[in-house]
Amino acid sequence: MRLWLRLLLLVAALIPASAGAETSFFLDLDAGGHRAFVKELVFTPDGQFLLSASDDKTVRVWDASTGVTVRTLRGQIGPGNEGKIFALAVSPDGRTLAVGGYFGPGLGDSPPYGDVRLFDLRSGKILAVLKAHEYAVYALAFSPDGAMLAAGGQDGFAYLWRRDEAAAEGWTPFSKLDADSWHLTKLAFLAGGTRLAAATADNGFRLWRLPEGEEITLPEEAEAWRDESVRALAVSMDGKTFATGNEAGRVALWSAEDGNLLGELPQQEFAIGSLQLAGERIAVSCGYRCAEKNRTSVWTLGAQKPLFEHGMHDGSVFAGAVSPDGSTIATAGGTKHAIRLWDAATGEERKLLEGRGAPVMAVGLDARAQSVAWGAQNPCPERVACPDRQGRLETSLKLPTTDRFLEQPEPLTGEGEGFSRAVHEAGGWSLKAEEGGEEGLANAVLAIFRDGAPARKIVNEATTGYLHAAFTLLGGGSRLVTGGNDGTIIEYATDSARLIGEFRGGHTGEVHAIAASEKLNLLLTGSADQTLGLWNLKTRELIVSLFFAGKEWVIWTPQGYYFSSDEGDKLIGWHVNQGPDKEARFVRAAQLKRHLWSPELVRRAIILQSAEAAVKEMRPGVDRELEKLLGRKPPEFEVKVAADQSGVAEGFVALEIVAEPGVAEGAELSILSGSRHVGAGAATRAVGEGRRVVEVPVEEGENQIAVTLSDSFGYMTERGVKAIGRKREQKKRGKLFVAVIGVEDYPLLPEACAGRSCDLRYPVDDAAEFLNVLAKRSAPMFSELETLVLVNREALGETPEREQALDGAVGLDSLLEPEADTITDELADFLDRPGPDDTTFVFVAGHGVNVDEDYYFVPTDGRMADESRWRRSSLVDWADIQKAVERAEGTRVMLLDTCHAQNSFNPRLEKDAADARIVVFSATAANSTAAELPELGHGVFTFSLLEGLRGKAARGADGVRLLDLASYLSREVTRLTQDRQKPFYYISNMEDILLAGPSS
């Protein structure tokens, strides 16, 4: 009986992928690690880098010392299996990487599927594509001198290539060796390149003499392996011995010279997933039949028990490698497809290489609260599969409605009461997973019972998902939905097992969990690919995909429109094919934020239960926008600390920007140095074609600097660098710029706010007192105070003491009425004045409204076009305010009491401010209301802000610092409103700056 391990390694070779040659780009999640089975690991000869190949169609290049991905290599891919990578080999000089896998086009097309791609490891460029392999390649190896390359796979032959500088590809076919097998699993050069060993999936292993290609007759002990599936092959560091491991749990050591048996370990109780030879030690990893004992055992030949076991993986281990010096072993496996580097002598863990997310193991839908929930805990670590068990729900998210915006996910308390889960019994029908199918898998068969008696069976195979990983009954038992291990989700009629339809385009990994709510008309799925899928139950259309990892998250439609946390849009992007013989590009969603970041479109897609309908409603006439965008290249460049720092002023560091000729000159440059924005005024000079040097102000110690280039087409590319600032003479900080906007009089809106006047009580008092407090507490720390005051003068006169204080601080003659044109023009001019050493505060209080996808501030002359529509020309586009603040140099702080009014919310504020490293304090988050308490004389948010700046937020003797104020605001607003109002703040990559001096 073929085992589960064989399925995992061979599934792509069973059939070609689905057609899709005309598709040039694919939406993909990149959370910093692999999201599918890791099939191969290999160290570079110097041990500096570890390379990993995966079914997620990428090769990751990891810095072995830091555990960070330094480069991701991609080639042309397609839907389904096309582009999966199974084999790697690094040339002895460390410059060339050979990559093998399933690289052919889709279903119905004929081979070849096994082209071998050769990458330049330094640049990531494809050097050549070797085209002689009809079927998928599963094994690659370079000879010790780098002159030969061996490749083998699905057809059972080992192909030898010889380096040939005269050939167009730099290589020429040398010979073809028959392994008498239908599938090779591993290849290795031995004995200084004079031997080649091959492991097979169905007929033991082979050994050839090179260069003759003569097969060596193996001794009787090796012939006993002939009918075994050998999945693991390892070579000693001197090339004189090799080890093999098979599905039956046998591990043996052989002579490379003649194949004689040197010894055998006690038979293991599991199928061997991988082997490594590190000196006298043999590392043996469990690939199947592991139950909860997922482990790598380290042995010496002749021992009756292992030296120790490394048991850190939470699932089977399919790939491994040993560092060139033999000190470190890397293994890959488990539910998160993690890579672990550990000490070969002690088993002590050194590095964990994995992405941010986790497989989704449980899902639920709550129709009453209109929310979804999910969890990541494996409900049956002791079993291969358990679709009959419901995993634990750990996190929930309220879905948006016409009266509610999307919120942050929250931890779920209790046992998930009220959430619908998968239904396995209903209306006399019941479902049960059973073993069967061609591979004898534990859940390849879905048995359907009627009143306890067998009725039908659905046997899954390659075209229907291979197995039944999760399933549920619908319609009182009349229909069912089942998900497979490749992301396939199919709906059937229960009584006849007739296929009704397929849910397409959602997952790329095993569907671990399914839940449905026919009241909400929604299906929710969770997958090993770490995503959730939300589907229209009737149309089977994918509405949105969701990914959550700690505080970062992203929700996106199939068309590419998305809503994300501050850094969430750096986790998804588009794999852009550039042809079968060229490396692919990867464009992150953050680079196309201007076009595709649309919280309101995502919200409407969920409300309408159709992303397509939402696009037609909000972006009419846009049908190929993404294709046009991805047809262009973003500005590509690199940034580094310049080698020559001579002549650079104290307190600055010189950075060198290297770009393709014309890119840097044709794009807008933005630099963020810690908490400071450095604008176009930074000193720059050209030092060669495509190379410029810019001098950036830095603080003493380590500085995180972000450099962004934005082209006229809307592409944005960001690169980061760390620079060490030298100690410099302390000097007084630059100027303090303060702009305040307070609107409480709306004479043109007498009935626009739910039939009542839109006039407010406190915005002018809030703005005026905020400026007064800063003038007393903050201005003395700066060389000069400059102000812009836009408030209703008549409303200010209602509080004489505040008017008098403001007159003393800035003078009443400078006050301006907060009308639309005045706000837009004056604020833009004012914020063009700060420099890199200055600090700017912008305080805004008043009404804000949503109009379609955009958010607007309502000035005192704002008005309606009719009973239901705003006159946009009378409003202040928030994008104009945001751009003005972004242009301001130095440190920028925004304080807003306008995010939520009349069910309006401004998610763009959060995202744009986060990307521009602007500090933001906001009165409310989504779906909470800004409270006003008459006894305070201010809105609760502003009252708490003022009290904090006056000194109540201070934790040290020097005054009020940024993080102290954030903590105080969150605590006080929540306390004063009895948890009804939750303020929002965003602080990223900021030093804990002093905002206000000590109270006297």
Buried (B, 14 or more C-beta within 10 A) or exposed (E): EBBBBBBBBBBBBBEBBBBBBEEBBBBBBBBBBBBBBBBBBBBBBEBBBBBBBBBBBBBBBBBBEEBEBEBBBBBBBBBBBBBBBBBBBBBEEBBBBBBBBBBBBBBEBEBBBBBBBBBBBEEBEBBBBBBBBBBBBBBBBBBBEBBBBBBBBBBBBBBBBBBBEEBEBBBBBBBEBEBEBBBBBBBBBBBBBBBBBBBBBBBBBBBBBBBEBEBBEBBEBBEBBEEBBBBBBBBBBEBBBBBBBBBBBBBBBBBBBBBEBBBBBEEBEBBBBBBBBBBEBBBBBBBBBBEEEBBBBBBEBEEEEBBBBBBBBBBBBBBBBBBBEBBBBBBBBBBBBBBBBBBBBEBEEBBBBBBBBBBBBBBBBBBEEBBBBBBBBBBBBEEBBBBBEBBBBBBBBBBBEEEBBBBBBEEBEEEBEBBBBBBBEBBEBBBBBBEBBBBBBBBBBBBBBBEEEEBBEBBBBBEBBBBBBBBBBBBEBEBBBBBBBBBBBBBBBBBEBEEBEBBBBBBBBBBBBBBBBBEBBBBBBBBBBBBBBBBBBEBBBBBBBBBBBEEBBBBBBBBBBBBBBBBBBBBBBBBBBBEBBBBBBBBBBBBBBEBBBBBBBBBBBBBBBBBBBBBBBBBEEBEEBBEEBBEEBBBBBEBEBBEEEEEBEEBBBBBBBBBEEEBBEEBEBBBBBBBBBBBEEBEBEEBEEBBBBBBBBBBEEEBBBBBBBBBEBBBBBBBEBEBEBEEEEEEEBBBBBBBBBBBBBBEBBEEBBEEEEBBBBBBBBBBBBBBBBBBBBBBEBBEEBBBBBBBBBEBBEEBEEBBEBBBEBBEBEEBBBBBBEBBBEBBBEBBEBBBBBBBBBBBBBBBBBBBEBBBBBBBBBBBBEEEEEBEEEBBBBBEBBBBBBBBBBBBBBBBBBBBBBEBBBBBBBBBBBBBBBBBBBBBBBBBBEBBBEEEBBBBBBBBBBBBBBBBBBBEEEEBBBBBBBBBBBBBBBBEBBEEEBBBBBBBBBBBEBBBBBEEE
